[in-house]
Amino acid sequence: MWAYVAEDTSEATANRLIATLHATCEKMLPFPESQPARSLIAPGLRVTFHGSYAIYFTHTHEAVTIVRVLHGARDVQQIAAGGGFH
């Protein structure tokens, strides 16, 4: 993601985007189960949002794993059908 944004705009913009996405993830860490489940896409998958981006993740008692970050204009069902969340 960083490389795509950096190439399309600038490294500074990519750095800012990654920092804001990171901050969004930090906010949900204490209560990851409070975020909406997306079990129809993949077992255990949840999502949180930052602006136009959906941050898909799984979690255990020890860790939260970011599976995918997608712009809201992307076709989530098509990506899921192609195995994009495994």
C-alpha positions as CSV (number, residue, x, y, z in Angstrom):
1,M,0.0,0.0,0.0
2,W,2.7,2.4,0.9
3,A,4.5,1.9,-2.4
4,Y,1.4,2.4,-4.4
5,V,0.5,5.7,-2.6
6,A,4.1,6.9,-2.7
7,E,4.3,6.3,-6.4
8,D,0.8,7.8,-7.1
9,T,1.4,10.9,-4.9
10,S,4.5,11.2,-2.7
11,E,6.4,9.4,0.0
12,A,5.3,12.0,2.5
13,T,1.6,11.4,1.7
14,A,2.2,7.6,2.0
15,N,3.9,8.1,5.3
16,R,1.0,10.2,6.6
17,L,-1.6,7.7,5.4
18,I,0.2,4.8,7.1
19,A,0.6,6.8,10.3
20,T,-3.1,7.5,10.4
21,L,-4.1,3.9,9.6
22,H,-1.7,2.8,12.4
23,A,-3.4,5.3,14.8
24,T,-6.8,3.9,13.9
25,C,-5.6,0.4,14.6
26,E,-4.1,1.4,17.9
27,K,-7.5,2.8,19.1
28,M,-9.2,-0.6,18.5
29,L,-6.6,-2.8,20.1
30,P,-8.1,-2.8,23.6
31,F,-11.5,-4.0,22.3
32,P,-11.1,-5.7,18.9
33,E,-14.3,-7.6,19.3
34,S,-16.2,-4.4,19.4
35,Q,-15.5,-4.0,15.7
36,P,-18.0,-5.5,13.2
37,A,-17.5,-9.2,12.3
38,R,-17.1,-10.2,8.6
39,S,-17.3,-13.9,9.1
40,L,-19.1,-14.4,5.7
41,I,-15.9,-13.1,4.1
42,A,-13.5,-15.2,6.2
43,P,-13.8,-17.0,9.6
44,G,-12.8,-14.7,12.5
45,L,-12.4,-11.6,10.2
46,R,-13.4,-8.2,11.6
47,V,-13.2,-4.7,10.2
48,T,-12.6,-1.2,11.4
49,F,-12.7,2.0,9.2
50,H,-10.6,5.0,8.6
51,G,-12.0,7.5,6.2
52,S,-12.4,5.7,2.8
53,Y,-10.4,2.7,4.0
54,A,-11.6,-0.6,5.5
55,I,-9.0,-2.4,7.7
56,Y,-9.7,-6.1,7.9
57,F,-8.1,-8.0,10.8
58,T,-8.2,-11.2,12.9
59,H,-7.2,-11.4,16.5
60,T,-6.3,-13.8,19.3
61,H,-5.6,-13.0,23.0
62,E,-2.0,-12.3,22.1
63,A,-2.2,-10.4,18.8
64,V,-4.2,-8.5,16.2
65,T,-3.2,-9.3,12.7
66,I,-4.1,-6.9,9.8
67,V,-5.2,-9.1,6.9
68,R,-5.9,-6.4,4.3
69,V,-6.5,-2.7,3.9
70,L,-8.9,-1.8,1.1
71,H,-10.2,1.4,-0.3
72,G,-14.0,1.5,0.0
73,A,-14.4,1.6,-3.8
74,R,-12.9,-1.9,-4.1
75,D,-15.2,-4.9,-4.7
76,V,-14.8,-6.9,-1.4
77,Q,-16.9,-9.8,-2.6
78,Q,-14.8,-10.3,-5.7
79,I,-11.6,-10.0,-3.7
80,A,-12.9,-12.6,-1.2
81,A,-14.0,-14.9,-3.9
82,G,-10.4,-14.8,-5.3
83,G,-9.0,-15.8,-1.9
84,G,-7.9,-12.3,-1.0
85,F,-8.5,-12.7,2.7
86,H,-6.6,-15.9,3.4
